[in-house]
């Protein structure tokens, strides 16, 4: 994050972790293979989000059964 801040400054919002980054959001655009994101408790994450959350899975990392309650879009599957 420090390198990103050095290069682009404050044009984006920086979060301390996954749960902080989804607080009061509607959509997650998942484009990483980081274990922190793949192995998360999505029921708890959903509770932190706005109603009717959406997951756009750009890595095809998830099966729809673990994302119950999310509108799920997979890219390239």
Secondary structure, 3 states (H helix, E strand, C coil): CHHHHHHHCCCCCCCCCHHHHHCCCCEEEECCCCHHHHCCCHHHHHHHCCCCCEEEECCCCCCHHHHCCCEEEECCC
